[in-house]
Structures are given as C-alpha cells and as structure tokens.
Amino acid sequence: MTVTPRGTHVPGLSNVLSAAIVGIGSLRENPLRTMLSTLGVIIGVGALVSVLSLSDAMQRFVRGEVSRTTDLQNVAIQAQTQVMVQGVATPVRNYPVFTLRDLDDIQSGITPLTGAGMMLAGSARVTYPRTGNQRQVNITASTAGVEKISSPRLLSGRFFTGTEASRNAPVIVLSYLLAEELAAERGVHSMLGAFVRVHGIPMEVIGILALNKGERGYAATVPFAAAATLLSGTTSLRTPTLLLKATSVEDVQRVKRDVEDWLATRYRGWETSVRISTREGMLDQATQGLAIMKVFLGVLAGISLLVGGIGIMNIMLASVTERTREIGISKAIGARSRDIQWQFLTEAVAVSCFGSTAGVLLGAVISAGTLVGIRRWFGAEHMTFILTPGTVLVAAAAAVTIGVVFGTYPARRAGRLSPIDAIRHE
C-alpha cells in the first residue's frame, strides 16, 4: 500500500491521487470482491436504463397513437351565429367570417403546430350514374392538409393536393359506407377513379376512407374552393371552422392562449361571437396518465439502484473488516485518516463507474429485446427503441452518486480505526 511518510509536504491533490491509485490497485488485487461489488450496480443501472428507455419508447408510442387516432391535440375555432340566453336561441351580430387569409395569418403566427386547415360542413345529394344510386351526404369542404389534423385512414387512393385545392379540381374523397352504397354489387374498390355527381357536377373519386368501427351515415370530402358551388344554400357557409393541431398534448393550452391573443387583436368582443373548442377534460387525463406512468417506472428503477447501492456498502464494510490489519499498518507508517477515507471512497466510485458502464449496455439490450417482443406479440410496429443521452447521463450520475453516498460510511469507518487496535485485529 502506498503511503505518505510523516513530515513530508505533499499538496492535497497529490494525496488524493495517491489514495486513488492505491484504491484502484486494491480492486485489481481482489477481483472476486470487486465483481460482487459491481454486480449490484450493474443490475441497478441496467434496470434504470431499461425502464427509462422503455418509458421513453412507450411515451412516444402513446403520443403517436394519440396524435393519429384522437383529436386531443386539436383546437377548433368557430364563429357562433347564435347563443342560448335563458334557454332561447338568440342571433349573434357581427360574428367573424374566417377566410383563407386568416388561416395563413394564424398558421404563421402560432408556432407549435403540426397542421392547420379550414373547413365548411353542409349536405348535398351524390349520384353515381353507373348504378343510378344516390344518397344525401354530409359534405366537408376543406383545405389541403386537413387529413394531417383529423388523421383519417385511407382504404385506397389519396387525398387531394394543395394544387388541386387551389385550382378547385373536381375531385372527391368518399367514406367507406358511401362508396359501398353507391357501388352496390360492383364493389367498394370499383369506385376509385369513377365519376360521381354532386348537385349534378361530375367529380372524380380519388380516395376511399377505411371503415371506422361504429360508422354511420354517408360522408364525403371536397376541396374548400368547391364549397360555394356544392354547398350553396347551407347555413354552414357563413361559419367556416379553423382547425389547428398542436405539436404535442402539452402544447394544446399554449396554442389556445395564442389563439385567444390572435382573436383579441382582430375581433372586438370575440368572446361572445367565437367558440374555441378543445378536449380539456380528456387532455388533462392523458397528460396526467403519461406523467404517472413515467414516475411509477422511475420509482421502480430507483428501488433497483438503491438495492445495488446497499450491496456496495455491504461489500465495502466487509472489505474494511477484512483489511483492518492492513489499514492499521498503513496508518502506523504515516498514512492519515483522510488518505484511508479517499482510498476506500475511490474504490466505491470506481466500482460504481464500471458498473454504470456495463449497466447501460445491459439496460439497452434488455430494452431492445423487450421492444422486439412487444412488436412481435402485440403488433405495435410504431414502438421503436430509444436511448437518449439524458437517460445515459441520469444513469451515470445515479451510479456515481450511489458510489459516493454508500461508500462514504465504510470509508469514514476505515479512516477512524486506531492504528494500534487495527494492528492487533485478527
């Protein structure tokens, strides 16, 4: 064991480095003890990394599913033509009529958005000349890109492009039930590329939506510019709806506040003439659920890491007992209590650092293997492996902290040993 003789002046840093070298050397001389000390940290850090990685993957998957299949991130802005006053519908005067210029303005002024569009709702009669079938249909006239907000699933075909929307191309997207009714025995897929008539105007079917569970009624989507012709006479022409989609669930309230500020600068008294709709109740539940899941998984990983730290402390205490006589001889020939403490503390931190490195690799393997199983057994193809730098830093910091915290007591106990009593120890 390297010691510093009494009376020799050595800077504090040199003493620390000398103690560290002795501590590392002791780890090499006792590989079994070192392995046992490290094993607890490896398991703890591996559990922490795998849990954090799986938590990130699950959160990304859940957020993706929320974005694709729900409207929790949507913010709808609609003018009110009437309000209820003591149970009586009262017309609203000077309500705003949103335009495409408003859409461009709000889209450029509000940043945390993944999509923005405008839509009008009405009804029209749709006829398919080949079968003679016709149905009264709910028609939605929308700008291009609204499908990114409502996220409908296509059975076949596509949605109309921005160019088609701006040029008012005669194209239409049918719901599954409408296509089925119009096609009759010809089959749903035969409608793709066919021409139907909406109020007598021929329009090409470029897309057919997939069947939604519980779907009722008939629906179709056309370019926004076609609304003036196809939806003439409907009251919905006066109240187009602006539809926004926030980047994440957490951004919905921010988007809503920005919309309120935007309305306040353009429409006086907008509070009584405009309704801003969000799913606040469900939104709070979704946000709370994500937070609880991450905290719960983090606590589980923390318990595993705590067990590893206790293992380090027990092994280090056993090491102090085993090396009591060695410590007494070192102190007798000049080693100070501080040097002994640094030596044992260095051993604990070194064990933690090595354990954290191996634990990160182990946790990554566990996480990746678990996700492969989840994708294969549950068909969750969108769930992908994630190992962020933050997860690695948290694991490394936790391991070093564990080494310092649980190595301090054994180190202080070793440093306080009396040289005479230590030398007499058998």
N, C-alpha and C positions, 0 to 999 in steps of 0.2 A: 504494500500500500504506500503510495507516495504521500509524504508529509512535508510540512514546512518547519524547520527547526526553530526553536525559540530564539528570539533576538534578531532574527533575520527580517529585514524590512522588505515586504513584498506588497505591491499595490493590491487593492481589494479585487480587481478584475483578475489578476493572476491567480489569486487564491480560489476564486470561483472556477476558473478554467481548470486548475489543477484538480479540484474536487470533482469536476465534471468528468475529467479523463479517468480518474480512479473509479467513479461510478460506472462509466461505460465499460471499463475493464472488468469490473465485478460481474456485470451482466454476461460478458463473454465466458467468464470462468464458471458460471453456473447456468448452463443452457436449460436444464430442466426447470429450475426455479423461474427463469426468465420466460420460458414458454408458458408456464402455468399463469404467471402474472399477466402475460399478453393475451392469453386466450379469452379472459373475461372482457377485455377491452374490444377485442376483435368481434366477439359476439354482440356486445352492446352497440358498438359503432355500426356493425353490419345491420343490426335491427333498425337503428335510427335511420341509416341511409335508405334502406329498402322501404321503410314506412314513409319517409318523406318523398322518395321518388314515386312510390305507388300513389301517395296522396296527390302529388302534382299531376300524375297521369289521370287519376280519377277526376280531379277537378277540371282538367282540360276537356276530358271526355264529357262530363256532365254539362259544362258550359257550352260545348259544341252541340250537344243534344238539345239543350235549352234554346240555343240560337236557331237550330234547324227546325225544331218541331213545335215550338211555342212562340207566343207573342209577348213574352215577359220583357223583352228589350225594346218593344215598340212604343212609340209616342205618337198618338193621333191628335191632330189639330183640326177642329171642325167648327165652322160658324154655326151659330144657333139662330134659327129663323123664328123660334117661339120658345117661351119658358112657361113653366107652371106657376101660377100665382093663386094661392088658396084653392088649388085643385082645378083651376081654369087655365086653359092654354091661351097665353097672351102673345101676340106677334111682337117680334123684336125689330125695332127700326135701326137703320144704319148698320146692319151687320156686314162684316167684311166679305168680299168675294175674292178668294185667293186665286192668283194667276201663276203661270209658269215663271214669271219674273220673281214672284215671291218665293217659289221653290228654289230657284238659283240663288237668291239672296240668302235664304236661311241655310242652304246647304254649304255656302261658302263662309258663313259667319259662325257656324257651330261645328267644332272640330271632332269631338268623339263620336263620329257617326260611321257606320258601315254601309248605310244606304239611305236614300231619301227619294220620295216619289209623290205623285199626286194622283188621285183617283176620284171618279164620279160613279155613282150607282144608280141604276134605273132598270127598266124592263123593256123587252121587245120580243116580237114573235120571230122565231127562227125556223126556216123551212129548208128541207133537203129535197130538191127536185127529183132525185133518182128514186126515192121511195115514196115521196109525197107526204112523209111525216112532218109534222110541225108541232112546236111546243112554245109556250110562253116562258121566257127565260130571264133570269136575273143577269143583267149585263153590267160588267165593270169595265169602265174606260179608264185606262191607267197609262202612266208614262213608262218608258222602258226602264227596266231595273227594279220594278216593284217586286218581282219574284225573289230578289235578294232579301226583301224585308219579310214577306209572308211565307217564303220558302215552300211553295207547293211542289209536290213530286210529279214529275212527268212520266207518263206511261210510254209515250213515244213522241217524236217531233221535238219542237223547241219553242221558246218564247220569241216574241218579235224584238228586233234590234232597235237601237236608237235611231238609225237612219229610217227604218220602216215607220217608226212612231212619228218622226218629224215630217215625213212626207205623206203621212196618212195613208199608208199602204193598206189595201183591202185584205187584211189578214185577221184571223181569229183563233183563239185557243178554247177548246171545249172541255167541259168537265166530263168525267167518265160516264155518268148516268145520261147526260145529254147525248153524247156520241152513241151510246148504246141504243137509246130510244130512236134517234134519227136513222141509224144504220139498219135497225131491225135485224133480219136474218143475214144481212151482208157481213156482220161482224164489226166490232169496235175499230179494229185497225184499218178497215177499209175507208174510214173517214179521213185518215191522214192524206192530205193533198187534194181532197174533194172540195167542191164549192157549195157553200150553203148561202141562203138569202136571209138577210136581216133587214126587215122592213122593205123587202124587195131588192136590196142592194147585194150583189154577189160578193162573197168574201171567201178566201182560201183558208182551209183549216191547216194550220202549220204545227199544231200541238194538241195532244190529248192528255189531260191530267190523270194520274193514277187514282184508283178508287180509294176513298177515305172511309174508315170504319164509321158507320152511322150516318153516312152521307145521304142527304135528302134534297129533293128539288133539282132544278137544272140551272146551270150557270155557264157563263162564257166571258172571256176577256178580250177586249179590242183596244187598239191604240187610243190614247187620250184625245187626239185630234178628231177622231170619228164621233165623239160624244155629241157634238152639235147636230149631226145628221141622224145618228142612230137612236139617240135618247131624247129627241125633240118632244116637248110636251110634258116631260117629267120634272117634278119639283127639285129633284136632286141636282139639276143643272145649276141651281143657284148656290149650292153649298158644296163645292169640291172640298175634299179632305186632303190635308198634307199628312203624309205618313213618314215618320223617321224611325231609324233603328240605331240604338246606342251601341257602342263598341262592346260593352260588357254590361252585366247586370248592375254592377256598382255605378256605372255612368248614367243610368236612367234618370236619377234625380237631378244630376247636373245638367243633362240635356233639357229636362223640364224647366229648370230655372232659367237656362239660356233662352228657351222659347218664350218664357214669360217676359224676359227683358226685351227680346226682339219685338214682341207684340206691343209692349208698353211704348216703344219709340215710334210705332207706326199707326196704332189704332187707339184712339182715346176711348176710355170706358170699355176696353176689350173684355173685362172680367164678366160682364153680363151678356156679351154677344159671341164669345168664343169658348169652346169647351176643349180642355186638354185632357186626354184620356191616357191613363197608364194602368197597369195591373199592380197597384201598390201593395195590396194585401198579399198576393202570391209572390210579389217581388221580395217583400220582407222575409217571407218564409224561405224562399230559395237562398237568399243571402245568408240568413241565419243557419240554414242547413249546411251550407258549404263551410262556414266558419266552425260550427260544432264538429263537423267531420274532421277537419284539419287539427283542431285542438285535441280531440279524442285520440287520433292516431299519434300525435306528437307526445301525448302523455304516456301512451303505451311504449313508445320508443325510449322515452326518458327513463321509465322504470327499468328497461333492459340495460341502459347505460349506467344507471345507478348501481345495479347489481354488479356490473363489471368494475365499477369504482370500489365497491366494497371488497371485491376479490383482490384488487391491487393492494388495498390497505391490509388485508389479512396476510397476504404473501409477504408484504414488506415488514409487517410486525414479526412474522416468523423469521424473516431474514435478520432482523435486529437481534432476536434471541439467539439465533444460530451463530451470529458473528460478534457476540458480546465480548468475548476474549480478544478478538482482533481489534475491536474498537478501543478497548482499554489499553492495548499496547500502542496503538496509534496516538492516543491522547497522552500517554506517558512519555513518548519521544518528541512531543511538540505539536501535534495536531490540536487545533482549537475546536470548541463545540460547534462554532459556525461552519468550519470545514466539514465536520462529520454530517451536519444537517444538509449542507449543499450536496454532499456526495449522495446521500440517500434520496434527496429530493430530485437530483438529476436522474437517478435510476428510475424513479417513478414516472417522470416526464418522458424519459426515453422510451420506456415501456408503452406509455400512452401514445406517443407519436408513431411508433412502429405498429401498434395495434390499430390506430386510426387508419393508417395507410392500407393495411390488409383488410380492415373492416369496410372501407369504402369499396374496395374491389369485390368483397363478399356481398355487400349490400346491393351493388349494381347487378351482380349475377343473379341474386335472388329476385330482384325486381324484374329484370328482363325475363327470367324464366316464368315468373308468375303471370306476367302480361301475355306471354306466348300461350300459356294455358287458358287464360281468360278469353283471348281472341278465338282460340280453337273451340272451346266448350260453349261459349255464350255468343259467338259471332260478333263480338264488339270490335269490328275492324278499325274503327276510328280511335281506339285506345292505343297510344304509342308510348314507347319508353322515353322517359325524361330523366336526365341527371343534370340539374342546373349547378352552376358554380356556387350559388348560395347554399345548396344542400351540402356540397363538399366542404365549404368554409364552416358551416354550422357543425358538421361532424368533427372537423379538425379542432375547432375551438372548444367543443364539448369535451373531446378526448384530452386535450391539454389541461383544461380546467379540472377534469376528473383527476388527472395525474397530480396536479398541484394540491388540490383540496385533500384528496385521500392519501397523498404522500407526505403531507406536512406533519401529521401526528407521529407516524413512525420516525420521520427524520428528527423531530424535536425530541422524541424519546431517546433516540440513539445519541443525540448531542448532549443530553443531560446525564448520561451514565458517568458515574465516578470511575476514574481510571483504576483505582485500587480494587473496588468491588467488581469491575468488569474483568480484570485480570484473574481474579480469584474464581470467576464463573466457570463452571464445568459444563 
